[in-house]
Amino acid sequence: MSLAQLRAVANDDAAGHDVDIAAIGERASRLGIEIADIVGIIEDLGGLGRRQLDTLRNVVRSADATNAANASLASSMEQARASAGQTRAILSSSADTVAHTLAGAVENMQSLSQGVIGFAASLAKVTETIKLVRNASASINEIARETQLVALNASIEAARLGDAGKGFAVIGSAVKALADQIGSAAKQNEASLAALQDTLTELNRSTRDSAATAEAAIEASARASESTRTIQSLVATVEQLADRIDGMAEPVQRNIAASEDVRDHLRSIVAMTRESDTKLGAAGKRSQAILDISEDFILFIASSGIETPDTPLIEICQHRAGEIAALFEAAVDSGRLSLSDLFDEDYRAVPGSNPEQVLTRFTAFTDAQLPAIQEPVLAMHERIVFCAAVDRNGYLPTHNLVYSRPQSDDPVWNAANCRNHRIFGDRTGLGAGRNTRPFLLQTYRRDMGGGNFVLMKDVSAPITVRGRHWGGLRIGYRV
């Protein structure tokens, strides 16, 4: 008995009753829509819960890491506090020792520098004295020469006087000998004074260098005194740092305690979220079961011949599915398409496609032949959104032209506008492809990409070729 005949019988049986059987079908249809919407909401809540659980787990890991960092910080601060205390004591003691040592060294350096400068002044006086001595030596040389002249004159006069002048000759000879001795001594003294002058000149040069070094040493002594004050200031700074480290220790300990509390609370939240996720999963399974019952109920009502809002669409789907089955069988019979090609499941990915598109050995045939059957369906009812055949695995080779545009660089746009050559392995897609009953009516949320969903109904009818189930024809329409 056909669907129209069943519907006539059901209407005749209900003619004498107060119950509006058509209203039952309509209400059952609305119930299926509401249940499908609830299923979608539960799925969204489940996805949100899983994302929250992952986020919370990450937060717990971060809290654990923070707590470990705080513990490490506390340990480091304790070590720093101990080191600062030791440093403070050592620096304090060392500063006193350094200051005392530097003070003595500065005092000795200044005394030595003053002594070097005084020695340079004394050398200058010695040099002046040597100059006086050399002048006196020159005078002695002059006197010696004059004495030699006197002795020479005396010798000449003694020779002229003869015997009377013998006494003068003796005196002249003695004076000459004395003059020679004085001249020789004067020359030796001059040579010694010249050597001494050279030595004093070199010594004076060295003394000037030493004096310059002494002046630099005095300046360095002043800087050393300043360094002593710097060390003392450093001691004071270390003492302040140690005090601040002591002051920070308590807040760090409070922070560690607070981090422990936060971590405990987070773990409690994770446990509650996990429990909520488990319950949402159970609710999802229950709601899915209710949706299955609702769809079976609607199928039962429609199969009983009761007129429902979905009846016209069911009839269109069954009729067009029969046309596609006849098309496939004719192609196999004529040799245009082999049976193995028609049932090919070697899905080859289209390089660079996103979302991924795939091709089979029958794709080119369906692209050429199915639009003539599928495209007119879009104008048969105002609620129809698409009409497309899928194989047993949810592969949709040839979609309506409006959903078969070339892919762009935008995956979100592609998901909504490039829906051909794709596998839809969701519950609805697989259900439509694998259903072997006269028809299957499903209510679902259609993923349009970018987090956008549209509540849809999907009626499908099986396509059988030479006794083998190829897949089904899907008609999606607005609720």
LUMTOR-145889 format. One record per residue: residue in one letter; x, y, z of N, C-alpha, C, O, CB in turn. Coordinates in pm, whole numbers, plus 50000, padded with zeros to 5 digits. Atoms other than C-alpha are relative to their C-alpha. Glycine has a CB too. Layout:
# residues N
AXYZXYZXYZXYZXYZ;...
# end
This chain:
# residues 479
M500864988150000500005000050000500895012350000501875013050075499035000150124;S499184988050011501375034149904499745009350116498815007550194499725007249868;L500164990249892501845063650138498685007549986498055010750086501185010049999;A501274992950022498815081049979498824991450042497854996450099499865004149852;Q501095009049963496635050350030499894998750151498804998650207500204986349938;L499995000849854497715047150393499405012650061498655012150159501434997950053;R500534987449949496935083650445498495000549985497805005550074500655011849927;A501455000050022493415079050295499314991250102498264994950156499664995349857;V500595009149902492715049550522499995006450137498985005850208500764986850004;A499894993849868493945068350831499005011350015498415013150122501425005150024;N500954988949993491795098350747498574994950011497755000850082500155009149878;D501345005849991488705076450696499724994850141498624996350193499834988649899;D500185005249864489325059851036499795011150099499105009350200501204991650040;A500094989049904489615093551204498815008949975498595018650048501265008349996;A501104991050037486525108451037498975001250111498415011950133499334995249873;G501034999549896484205099151322500545002850137499805001450235499264987250003;H499414997449869486595108551604500255014850017500355022349920501314992250017;D499744985949970487205141551777501485003449984501835015149969499555003350141;V498584997750005490985137151758500415003949858500044997349762500784987650046;D499464995450128492695156451477501344993049979502354997250035500175015849997;I498775007850019495265131051356501085008349933502265006749964499714987449917;A499014991450065496955156651131500715008850101501905011650088499335008749893;A499394991849896497525178051440501044992050077502054997550120498935005550096;I499025008449930499305148651604501314999849922502395001049981499464985550018;G498795000050083501735146951312500735013150008501965013450016499654997049857;E499364986849993502345184151326500705001950135501825006950141498975011249978;R499404998549867502955183451701501224990950016502224994750077498964996850109;A498845008949994505245153551668501185006149925502335005049968499664986149941;S498934993450076507195172751406500625011250080501855012650083499465005449867;R499464989149917507525202851635500814994550118501844999950155498865009150052;L499285006249889508555180151921501394995649955502374997550027499214988050055;G498685004250053511335165651706500925011949983502125010950011499854992849867;I499184987950018512525200851627500555004750133501735007750146499195011349933;E499574995349868512645210851991501044990650060502034995150119498805001250095;I499045009549946514435178852090501345001449930502395000949994499484985549987;A498754998250074516995183851813500735012550047501965012650057499745000949850;D499384987749950517585219151938500634997650137501725002550165498975011450008;I499475003149867518055206152293501284991649987502264993950058498954992550086;V498805008250023520495179852166501185008949959502295007250008499744989249892;G498944991050044522465207151991500535008550115501735010650127499515009049889;I499574991849886522505228752305500854991750096501864996550147498785005850074;I499225008649910523705199452515501384997349940502384997150012499264986650026;E498705001950064526435192752259500885012450016502085011350042499834996749851;D499244987649981527455229352279500505001050143501655004750167499145012249965;L499604999549859527465227652658501124990150028502064993050102498804997250092;G498945009949981529525195952644501335004949945502365003550010499634986949933;G498764994450058532055212352411500555011250085501765012050108499755005049859;L499564989149912532155243152632500594994550129501614999450177498835009550031;G499495005949876532595221552940501374993849980502244995050067499034989550052;R498685006050026535485202652780501075010649983502205009050029499944991149876;R499034989150014537155235152682500305006350135501455009750165499475010849903;Q499784994649865536635248353035500884990750082501764995150156498665002350071;L499195009749926538075216253176501465000849957502355000550041499454985749980;D498624998650049541145219352954500625012950052501795013150093500044999849846;T499494987249950541485255853055500334999050148501385003850192498995011249977;L499765001449856541155247253424501234991450026502014994250118498784994050069;R498815008449981543745219953390501275008149973502265006850044499954987649908;N498854991350027546095245053233500235009650115501375012450152499785007749870;V499884990749887545345269253518500604992850121501454998350191498625006050037;V499445007749888546055241853774501504997849978502294999150071499264986450016;R498575001850028549355234353600500765013050024501875013050076500214995249855;S499354987149977550145271453607500115002950150501125008150197499235011449930;A499964997949855549215272953976501084991350065501804995950154498634996850063;D498935008749948551475242954046501375006149971502265006250056499904986049938;A498724994050037554275260053856500265012450085501395014850127500035003649851;T499844987949918553625292554048500384996250142501245002550203498715008350000;N499695004349864553675274054378501444995150010502154998150106499034989050045;A498605004750001556925256854286500965011949991502005012050056500244990449882;A499164988050013558345290654182500065007550132501115012750171499485009149889;N500014993349871557225305654514500874992850102501604999050180498585001250053;A499165007749907558845277354706501475002249968502295003950059499654984949993;S498624997550041562025281854506500425014150042501555016350087500174998249847;L499714986349960561815319354571500245001050149501175007850194498875009449959;A499834999649855561395313754943501354994150040502064999450125498874992350069;S498715006249971564395290254946501145009349962502125010950036500134986749925;S498964990850044566445314954746500115012050092501215016750122499735004849857;M499984988549909565415343454975500644996350133501365004450193498575005450023;E499395004349875566405323255279501524999349985502275003650072499444986250044;Q498555000550026569795316455123500565014149985501655017150034500284991749872;A499534986250017570065353055023500085007150134501005014950159499075007749905;R499984993749869569175363655375501214995450080501885003550145498714996950076;A498845005049929571835340855522501295005749941502195009950013500044984649996;S498814994550066574375352355263500155014850031501275019750052499934997949849;A499944985749970573465388655327500495002350142501255011650168498645006549980;G499534998649862573955383755700501504997650011502225005150077499264990350091;Q498575002849998577355367755646500785011349933501835015649982500294986649930;T499334989250071578285394455395500065012650084501075019650088499305002949867;R500044988249915577195421655632501074999150108501795008850132498615001750062;A499015001549894579355407655913501435000949945502285007750001499814986750072;I498654999950058582365401555686500375013949952501485018649975500104990149884;L499714986650052582085435355519500245009950112501115018550104498865004849912;S499844990849888581685453255848501394998850061502075008650088498934997550107;S498675002349944584805436655988501095004149902502085010449939500174985350038;S499004996850101586695440155661500115015049978501205020349955499664993249869;A499974985650023585705476455624500835007050106501605016150077498585005749999;D499204994049893587175484955963501484997349978502325006249992499564994650137;T498595003450023590365466055883500585007649882501685013049889500154985049976;V499544992950119590625481155537500195014850028501165021049986499034998149884;A499914985649969589935515955670501245003050083501965012750056498735004750074;H498834997949915592605512455942501284998349917502215006349927499994990350120;T498805002550081595125497555697500245011249900501365016049883499884986649926;L499874989350098594405523455433500435013150065501225020850010498685001949925;A499624987649931594685551255687501495000150029502185010150008499205001650131;G498565000749975598135538855792500815001149872501835007949867500344987150073;A499284999650126599195533455433500015014149941501015018649886499384990349901;V500094986250050597985568155337500965009050076501655017450018498565005450011;E499124991749918599855583655627501474997549963502245006949947499784997250151;N498625003350037603085564855540500345005249860501445010149836500234984950007;M499774995450135602685573355173500195015249995501035020349921498854995949909;Q499864985449998602225610055251501345004150061501995013550013498845006250079;S498694996949940605295609955480501114997449901502025005649885500224991750128;L498985003350099607355592455213500025010449888501085014649841499764985949943;S500074990050106606115616854952500615013250043501345019649967498555002049956;Q499424987549949606985646555168501524999050011502245008549981499405003650138;G498555001949991610445631455232500685001049865501755006949853500314986650063;V499434999350135611045627254859500055014449953501045018849894499194991549901;I500034985950043609995663054795501065008150075501715016850017498595006150024;G498964993149922612275675155081501394996549951502275005149946499874996550148;F498705004050052615175654854944500325007449871501475011249848500034984849976;A499794992550124614715671854607500455014250031501325019749963498725000249914;A499594986349962614975705654778501455000050050502235008950018499055005750109;S498625000849949618175694454961500984998449886502065004449888500144988350098;L499125001650115619695683254632500225013249929501325016149881499434989749904;A499844986950065619045717354490501025008550076501835015450014498635007449993;K499034992449919621005732954782501424994649979502375002449968499624999250151;V498675005850022623895708354733500555004549866501745007749853499934984650006;T499564995650133624025717654366500525014350006501515017649941498854998949899;E499544986149986624335754254462501345000650071502225008450033498965008350077;T498725000349926627125746154710501154995549909502245001049912499904990450123;I498965004750093629025726554443500405011049905501575012549871499514987749922;K499664988850089628785756454217500975009750069501925014650008498725007549957;L499114991049924630405777854491501414993950010502425000849996499425002650142;V498705006849987633135751654541500765000549868501975002649867499824985250044;R499334999650130633855750754169500535014149972501605015849914499034995549888;N499514986350017634115788454167501295002250082502255008450035498915010250043;A498814998749914636585786654459501174992549939502304997449944499714994850142;S498945007950062638565759454279500605007549881501815007149857499464986349955;A499504992050112638805781653975500915011150049501955014249990498835005949919;S499154989349942640145809454194501354994350043502395000750024499295006750122;I498745006449957642745785554339500894997449879502094999949885499724986650076;N499225002250124643855776053988500655013049952501805013349909499104994349889;E499454987050043644265812653908501165004250089502195008950041498905011050003;I498914996649906646325818254223501224991349972502354996249978499534997950148;A498865008850028648465787754136500775004849878502005004449876499534985549978;R499314995150120649205801953792500815012750033501955014449990498975002949887;E499294987749963650095835653940501244996750085502295002950071499055009850077;T498855004149916652335818254198501124994449913502304997049937499564989450105;Q498995005350091654085799653918500735011449927501945010749905499344990449898;L499364988450064654715832953745500995006950097502085011150059498925010049952;V499114993849899656135847054072501294991850015502394997350019499275001250138;A498835008749986658415816554108500915001249879502145001149892499564985450018;L499204998650121659505820353747500805013150002501965013349963499114999449875;N499334987049993660365857253801501144999550104502235005050085498985011250037;A498965001049896662225848654121501214992349947502354995949977499444993150128;S498885007850056664325822953937500795008549903502025007849901499494987249929;I499304991350095665135848153665500845010250074502005012450037499005007149906;E499264989949925666165874853920501204993550071502284999450075499085007050103;A498905006849930668285849654116501144997049903502314998549938499514986950067;A498955002850099670145839653801500715012849960501925012549937499414993149875;R499384987450039670775876153714500935005050111501965011150083498925010649966;L499204994949889672135883854064501204990750030502134994750101499125001550126;G498865008949975674455853954068499924994150139498894989150184501335007349983;D499955006049866675635843054410499085007450095498535001650188501435000250054;A500854992249910673695871154570498534995449985497734997350077500135015249969;G501405003850020670525857354430499714985350026498624980649994499585003349859;K500245014449973670925820854539498864997950098498114988250087501274993550055;G501115001549903668545826154829498655001449931497704994149959500125010550114;F501264998450076665895838954593499714987849914498564984049893500065012549912;A500205011850085666505808754371499374988750079498514981550029501344995449939;V500575010849917665755785054659498535002850028497704993850020500774998650133;I501414996549970662575804054750499154998349875498034993249880499905014750053;G500775001150125661525805654386499714985649966498624982249921500755006649885;S500205014250030662065768154346498934994050090498104986050046501324992250016;A501015005149905660015761254662498605004849963497634997449968500355004350144;V501324994350036657235784754550499464993149875498264990449865500105015449976;K500455006650122657135768454207499474985950030498444981749977501154999249897;A500445013549964656915733554362498615000650067497754992250041501034993250095;L501294998449933654055745954583498905003249899497794998049906500085011050108;A501004996150100652315761954287499624988149914498464986449878500545011549911;D500305011850079652635729754089499064990550076498104985050020501304992649961;Q500855008949920651165709654378498555005450008497584998049997500594998450141;I501354993849989648275734754418499254998549868498064995349866500115015150038;G500665001250131647595734354042499524985949974498424983649924500955004249888;S500405013950020647625696454033498794996450084497874989750038501174990650032;A501135002949910645295694454333498745006949949497645001349955500315004650144;A501164992650050643055720954183499394992949880498174991949867500395014449963;K500525007150117642805701753856499264987250040498204984049988501144996749904;Q500655012349953642035669454042498665003250065497674996150046500904992450099;N501244995749934639455687754250498955003849896497775000849913500285012050095;E500934995950108637905702253932499384987849933498194987549904500735008849895;A500505012250063637655667553778498994993050092497964988250046501164990649966;S500915006449904636065653654097498685007650008497605001850014500644999250139;L501234992049994633665683054112499144998149875497914998149884500355014950017;A500755002150124632685677353747499254986650005498084985849968500955000449877;A500675013049988631965640253812498865000650100497784995150079501004989250042;L501054998649899630055649454127498815007649943497665004549974500545007150124;Q501084992150060628055674953929499144991449907497924992449903500575012149923;D500765009150088627155648553671499104990650080497954988150047500964991949911;T500795009149915626065624853944498815007150061497705001750067500864994150112;L501094992249940624045652154111498925003349897497735003749928500545012850063;T500994996950106622415660953778499094988049975497874989349966500725004049867;E500815012150019621325624853724499094997650119497924994150104500904987849976;L500785001949878620205622454086498855010050006497755006850052500895001450123;N501024989649997618295654854049498864996449903497684998649932500625013749962;R501035004350096616535641353739499124988950061497894989350052500674995049868;S500755010849936615575609653925499125005350112498005000750133500944989350054;T500764994249888614485630554221498755007149949497695006350010500885009950080;R501194993450056612195651253999498934989649963497744991649988500385008449875;D500975010650033610615618953868499364994550127498154992150132500694988549922;S500535005149873610275606254225499045009850062498035006050122501144996950098;A500904989849945608725639154326498664999749929497615001249993500645013949988;A501265000950074606145635954046499214987850046497994988350065500274999349847;T500665012049950605425600554159499445002250140498354997450173500984988350001;A500474997149865605145612854515498735008549998497815006250076501105007350079;E501214991850012602625639354409498804991249961497714992650015500205011349896;A501075009150041600605612254230499584990950115498414987650131500444991549880;A500305008549886600885590554540499135007350101498255001450163501284995150066;I500834992149908599445618654750498565000549951497614999150029500575014350015;E501354999750057596505621654510499334986350016498154985550050500035004149851;A500555013549984596065583554516499594997450144498624990450171501014989649955;S500345001549859596085585154893498665006350030497865001050108501075006150089;A501294993449981593205609554879498874991349944497814989950006499995013949931;R501035008850058591295586254646499814987550084498694982650099500384996249856;A500115011749913592085556854873499145003250121498364994850167501394995350045;S500844995949887590525576055158498545000449957497654996550033500445013850053;E501374999750052587465581554940499454985849984498284983350013499945007449864;S500425014050013587365543954865499624994250134498694986150143501104991649936;T500355004549865587325537555237498595004350035497814996550090500995005550103;R501354995249972584235559155267498974992449915497854989849960499905015249972;T500905007650086582705540354970499724986250058498594981550057500584998649858;I500175013149939583305506855141499075001050120498204992450140501364994150042;Q500874998149884581685519955454498555002249957497614997350020500485011850084;S501354997950053578725531755247499424986849950498224984249966500025010449886;L500455013150047578565496955087499534991450115498544984150103501114993049924;V500415007649881578375481455431498605004350042497764995950074501005002150116;A501324995049962575415503955511498934995249902497824991849943500015015250007;T500955004550102573735494355180499674985350019498504981350009500555002449860;V500245014349977574185457155248499134997950123498284989050125501344992550016;E500845001249880572685461855590498555003249966497644996350013500515009550110;Q501374996750041569645478855434499404988749917498234985349933499975013249921;L500495011050084569375450655175499624988050086498584981850063501064995949897;A500315011349912569495424255447498705002650075497894993550093501164997650100;D501244996649930566755442455636498794998549907497744993549948500065014350056;R501125001350095564595443955322499704985449968498534981749955500325007649871;I500225014350023565115406855253499254993950117498344985850098501334992749977;D500735004849882564005399855607498545004149993497654996450028500645005450128;G501384995150009560925421355544499204993049892497984991849904500005014749975;M500715006750110560085402855220499684985550031498794979749969500835000749873;A500185014349974560255368255371498574996850042497994987049996500974995350109;E501375002749951556885370555547498975000949888498144991949876499645009850113;P500964999850111554905382355238500134988249905499144983349853500165012849921;V499815011550088556455354455034499364987650061498734979749990501504997549974;Q500625011449933555345328855289498485000949991497804990849971500444999250147;R501454998250014551825343755283499574996849857498524990749835499585014450038;N500325002850141551905341854903499994985049973499144980049899501015006949908;I499965014650017552875305054920498744993750058498144984849997501264994150068;A501215005549939550005297855156498775002949914497924994349896499805005750142;A501134996350086547575316854932500014991749871498954987649824500045015149967;S499905008150122548855297954625499524985850026498874979749941501444999949948;E500475013449964548245265054804498474999750005497854990349957500594995650135;D501464999449993544655275754876499395000949861498424994049830499555012150085;V500514998650136544125286654516500094986749926499164982849856500775010949923;R499835012850068545495253754389498964989950047498404982449966501404994650023;D501015009249948543195234154620498625003349944497864994449906499975000550153;H501304995950054540185254554507499894996349852498854991649806499795015250019;L500025003350143541145249854142499804985149979499074980949889501305004749933;R500185014450014541405212554188498574995950030498034986849966500964992550092;S501415002849971537955212354344499135003849881498214996549844499545007750125;I500784995750117536635232054047500204990349884499264987149812500415014449957;V499735009850107538345207753807499184987450024498594981849931501524996549993;A500775012049969536705178553988498525002249971497854993649914500204996050148;M501404997050027533295195553971499745001049851498724996249801499595012950069;T500174998750144533815204253604500044986449932499294983849838501085009149941;R499925013550057534825168353528498694992550025498174985649937501204992250061;E501285006549969531725155853705498885005649914498024998349865499655001750150;S501014993750085529615181153515500134995149856499134992749789500145015450004;D499785004850136531215169753188499464985749985498884982249882501505000549963;T500525013750004530365133653273498485000049993497884992449917500474992150123;K501474999350000526765143053346499485005549868498445001349818499495008750117;L500414994850129526585163653028500114989349892499284988749801500845012149962;G499875011050096527865133652835498844990350011498294985849911501324992550022;A501155008949980525185112152991498725006549949497895000049887499864996450149;A501184992850049522575138952918499985000249848498924999149786499965014450055;G499945000250145523815140352560499534986749943498794986249845501415003049953;K500425013250047523375102952520498494998150018497824992749931500764988950074;R501445001249977519905104552676499235008449899498235003849842499665004450143;S500714991350095518885133952459500084994449859499134995749781500585014250004;Q499875006150132520245115952153499024988249987498414986149882501454995249976;A500945011250002518205085552247498565005149984497754999249912500134991750128;I501344994150014515135107652286499785004949858498695003449803499815011650100;L500124995450138515845123151946499754988149907498944989149815501275007549957;D500225012050081516065088051795498554995250013497904991749915500974988850040;I501405004349978512735079051955499045009449929498065005249868499674999550152;S500864990250066511215111451829499984998049849498934998749785500475014250034;E499945002050145512445104851476499284987049961498604986549859501464999649952;D500735012450027511135069051492498505002250010497724996649933500434988950097;F501424997149984507825082551615499465007549879498385004449828499765008250129;I500414992450118507635107651330499964990849878499054991649795500955011949974;L499985009650111508625079851088498774990950006498154987949904501304991550005;F501195008549983505865058051233498735007349956497885001849887499874995450147;I501184992250037503315085851195499945001949849498894999949788500015013750071;A499994997850144504395093650840499744987149925499054987149823501345006049956;S500215012950067504465056650748498564995250016498084987149936500974989650056;S501395004049976500975052750891499035007049906497835004149907499625002950143;G500834993150095499685075850622499375012750052498565018949983498964991149953;I500544987749943498885104750853500695011849935501925012149922500185000350155;E499454988150065499345138050681500755008450103500215012050208498885008349932;T499184991249916502175158450834500615010749912500585009549789501114991950076;P499344989850082504005189850725501164994649917501575000849819500505011250087;D498855005750070506865167050612499604990749885500454986949804500854992450099;T500445009850099504745144350388500355003949857500874995649783498514997950011;P499664996650139505175164050063501494998649970501884994549861499565014249969;L498555000750020508925165350109500484985649997501404982149922500735007750111;I499645014250002509125128150186499714994149862500524986549808499224992250110;E500385005350130507305120349863500975004949891501364997149804498565004049965;I499034994850098509625143249660501314992450009501904988749908500245015250021;C498715006749979512685126749813499964985749947500894981349879500385000150149;Q500085013950046511505091349745499964999349847500604990849786498764993150059;H500125000150146510585099549386501355003049934501754996049841498965010249955;R498724996250061513915116649307501084989550028501944987349943500465013850053;A499045010949972515915088849478499814988749900500794982649855499814994750145;G500255010250101514205064549242500555004049865501064995649791498514997249989;E499454995250127515205086148946501524998249996502074994049895499645014849978;I498535001349996518855086249055500404985249990501364981949920500585006350130;A499705014450008518825048349106499854995149856500674987349808499074991950094;A500215003950140517415044248753501125005349911501564998549819498655005049950;L498894994050075520095068048617501264991650015501944988849917500265014450046;F498795007949975522875047748779499924986449931500904982049871500214998150152;E500135013250061521515014448656500125000949848500714992249784498664993750039;A499894998250145521155027948301501445002249959501884997149856499135011749955;A498594997550032524755040248308500814987250008501704984949926500585010650094;V499285012849988525985006348429499634990849884500484984149827499694993250136;D500465008850109523864988048171500615004149867500944995549785498475000249991;S499464995350127525175010147888501524999749996502115001849890499525014149974;G498555000449997528795006747999500665013550021501885014550020500504994049874;R499404986949974529255043948064500685000450137501605008350158498935011149991;L499455000249863530045035748428499974985650048498924979150045499195009550097;S499975013749948531185002748573499454999850142499445009950212501444994249997;L500555001449864529644989448891501085002450106500825008350211499384986050020;S498904997849904533044989549064500345014850012500685019650120501264992049957;D499764985649993533545026048969498915006950081499195016150158500075006149858;L501114993849929530115034849104500124998050151499725006650229498674994449951;F499875002949856530915018749438501435002450050501844997050153499584985350028;D498614996949962534475032349454500045007450134499315017150155500695008449890;E499824993449869535555041649810501435004950019501845007950131499614990550114;D498624994949993539115052249728499975015249985500185020649877500914993549889;Y500164985450001538665088649823501375006849992502215005250081499235004850126;R498724993450025541525109649683499875014950033499035021949975500484998049852;A500104986249954542125143149855500385009849889501305007249810500885002250123;V499664989250092542145174949647501095008350066500835014150172498755008849964;P498904992649935545525191549722499625014450031499045021349947501264999749912;G500204986049962545285224349911498595003650039498345015150074500425008649891;S501384996749966541555221749980499835001250151500434993650227499034989549944;N500254997649858540305234950316498645006850016498495018649982501135008750062;P500005014049955537935220450429500344990349887500184993549769498644996450060;E499505009550098539245189450257498884995149906497794991549950500654988250070;Q500875006050100537555178549935500694987649944501924986849941499675010349885;V499455012450052537965143849782499274996349871498165000949845499894988550105;L500555004650128537335127049446500004984849997500834978450062500805005749881;T500035014450025536375091649340499884997849850499845007349771498824993050078;R500105003150143536075073649008498625003449943498455004349822500314985349975;F501344996750050532355082248990499665015050012498585019249972498964991950075;T500304985949976532635119349081499735007549870498775015249862501165006750075;A500204992950127532985131748725498634996849939497985005549882501134996349900;F501305003950054529865111948623498875007150075497955012550013499824984750008;T501084993649923527725125448908499995015149977498935021349974500144996950150;D499964985650026528955161048844499315003449868498735014149853501455004949997;A500604997550132527725157748487498514996749997497765003149923500734992049894;Q501355005150016524435139248548499035003950112497835005650086500054985349991;L500924997949889523005146648893499345013950004498205014950049500714997750127;P500664987049994522345184348859498645000249931497745007449976500895010549939;A501285000150071519525177048612498884994650088497724998250069500104991749872;I501015005749910517725157348886499905008350129498805010550180500344985450034;Q499984993449870518775176749196499585014649994498845019250082501384999150059;E500244985550003518555213349087498515003649997498115012950068500695005949878;P501424996350002514785213649002499304998450134498285004950158499284991849898;V500635002449870513995201149354499985012850083499055014950162500754988950076;L499914987749919515075234749502498795009049980498455016850069501275007649966;A501164991550029512045251249337498674993150030497614999150009500025004449855;M501245007449978509495224549438499305003550130498115001050145500284985449997;H500624996449873508925237449790500785011650061502015011950052499954987850098;E499334988049948509695270349966500914997050117501785005250149498975010250042;R499185003349883511255252650265501314992949962502224992050044499224991250095;I498835007950038513825232750065501245009049988501195019649925499754992649866;V498734992750003517455244550112501004993149908501734999849835500595001150143;F499085007150089519415217349933499444986249969498564981250038501404998850063;C500335013650041519075184049754501274993849944501804998749844498824999649896;A498745005950044522105161149717500064985350040499564981550146501215007750058;A499835014249973522955124249700501324997750073502305004650046499954991849869;V498795003749926525515108449939500164984949992499174977649982499945004950149;D499795014550001527145074149936499934994750142499595002150235501354996449935;R500165006549870527245049550227500875006250109500575004750227500334985349987;N499084994249902530105068450397499775015050022500595021850084501434997649956;G500304985849984528475102650384500715008749898500695021049910500385004450137;Y499314992150103530505113150077498965006449909498124999549852500984991249918;L500914992350084528625140449887500785004549877501505014549883499405012350077;P499184996650117530105141149535499535012649929500345021149890500004988549903;T500544989150083527785165849364498925007350077497855001850103499444994649865;H500974992049924526025193649554499255009149902499535009349782500715008450112;N500684989950082523645220449430501015010549958502005013050027498825006550077;L499034990650056525355246549219500315011450095501445016350098499495005549869;V499794988749911524895273649481500994996650111501605005550170498685004450061;Y499065004349896526995252749726501244993349938501964986150008499304990450097;S498885006650068529595241749469500955010349939501415008549826499494990549893;R499124989550051531705272949429501474996050019501794988050107499705013450071;P498565002849981535495271849385500485005250135500045015750182500835006549886;Q499524996049867537345273549714500875012649992501555015249893500804988650064;S499184987949986538985305949831501074997450106501304986050147499125012450037;D499005001349893541695312850089499375000650138500084999650239501045011049987;D500714998749872539045316350362499294986950032498274983949970498995011849997;P500645012949968538205282350522498575001550050497744992850025500824992750104;V501354998049948535125296850695499035002049885497944996349884499965012150096;W500844997850118533695309150364499854987149922498784983949872500585011149910;N500035012750072534615276050204499034990250064498314983049994501394993949994;A500875009549930532755256450471498545002349966497754992749965500215001050150;A501404996950028529505274250382499674999649852498524997249816499665013650055;N500294998150142529855277950005500634989449909500324989049790500485013449957;C499325010150083532035248849885499784986250065500714980250119501555003249986;R500385012049926530195218350019499974987549913499624976749960498645002050063;N499935011650087530605195549718501334992750019502304998250071499825004149853;H498775008349994533185167349698500514998650144501714997550167501115006349912;R499595001049859533195164850078499324988250068498244983950027499685012950076;I500585010849921532585137050329499395006050126500075012750203501094989250037;F500704995349879529985145250596499754987650087498724980950074498655007549964;G500065012049917530635118150854499295002050131499494994250224501364995050026;D500754997849878528345132751119498804990450007498584982449916499525014750008;R501145009049978525255115051257498995000949886498494990849837499325003150133;T501024998250103522925130050999500484994949865499754988149793499595014649989;G499475004250129525185124250699500114985049987499714979249886501345006249977;L499885014650004525975088250788498634993450006498404983249941500884995250115;G501355005849992522355081750882499315000049865498684990249828499155007650101;A500634999150132521165093750542500644990449901499954984449819500075014349946;G499315008650095523815073950355499804985450026499854977349933501455003050001;R500075014249965523335041250542498574995050024498374983050047500834997450123;N501385004149976519545040950587499484991749883499654995349767499105012450022;T500605008650103517775012850401498494999350013497844992449934500594985850009;R501464999449989514215019650520499435009049890500205016149824499565005150141;P500564992150110511775036450280500405014750004500605021049900498504999050002;F499504986349986512805070150417500485001850144500144993950232498905010749962;L499524996449865514535086050717499835015050016500265022949932501524995750021;L500234985949971513505118950871500815003750124500594998350232498485003150021;Q499134995849890516125136251089499905015050020499645022749927501474995949972;T499934985749967516305169651267501385002650057501834995350146498875004250103;Y498614997749960519745184651315500345014849986499585022749930500974991449915;R499474986450017521785216451335501084999549893502074992349907500575005750135;R499065000050112523625223551012501145009650031500935021550057499285003949868;D498814991849975527185235951063500335008049875500685002449772501224991050041;M499714991250113527685265950835501415005850006501785014049922498985011349995;G498644994949985531255272550956500055012450086499075019950095500615003049864;G499824988149916532645298951191499144999850124498865010450180499695012349921;G500825000849880530545286151481498535003049975497775004650070500525009250103;N501404997150033527265292951297499254987049969499744978649894499905009849879;F500825011950021524505266451304498585004449961498075014650007499984991050127;V501384997650041521085265051138499214987350027499614976449987499925004149847;L500835011549970518315242251266499284995549873498575003249810498985003350113;M500515005250127517295219850976499314986550024499514979950126501154998449896;K500515013650010515275189150890500624993549877500935000249778498434999849992;D499365007350109516715162350667499194987549973499074978950061501494996650033;V500695012250040514665136550479500864993249894501404999849805498555003049946;S499175007450095516495109250291499294987149961498504981550037501394996950060;A500555012650051515535079350080501154992249939502024998149875498855002449896;P498865007950048517835050349989500064999249847499045000049779499924985950058;I499735002050143519395045949642500634986349986501704983750042500945011449941;T499535013750017519835009649537500244997349852499405000549768498974989950059;V499625002950139521594998149220500324985049989501254980050052501235008749955;R499835014450019521274961749109500044992550133500864983650154501284997249920;G500125006749870520304951449459501025004250103500984999450217500104985449980;R498974995349903523264969149622499655014150045499265022749966501444999749936;H500314986849943522754998449854501175009649972502255008050028499734998950154;W498944990350034524735027549707500085011350103501185015550139499765006049861;G500054988949907523625054849949498615005450011497654997750018500955010949958;G501344994349989520755079249973499965014249946500995020849930499534999750145;L500204986350043519295111749847499535008050120498585004150188498985000949882;R500344991449887519145139550107499295012649948499715018649848501285003850083;I500634987050022516755169050101499985007150136499335002550230498544998549937;G499994992249879517465195050366499045011749988499015018549885501415004950032;Y500974989250007514755219950451499845006750136500165000950240498644994849949;R500174992149879513925246750703498874994350084497904988950032499725014749966;V501015005449908511915237051010498765009049998497795006350069500574998850144;
# end
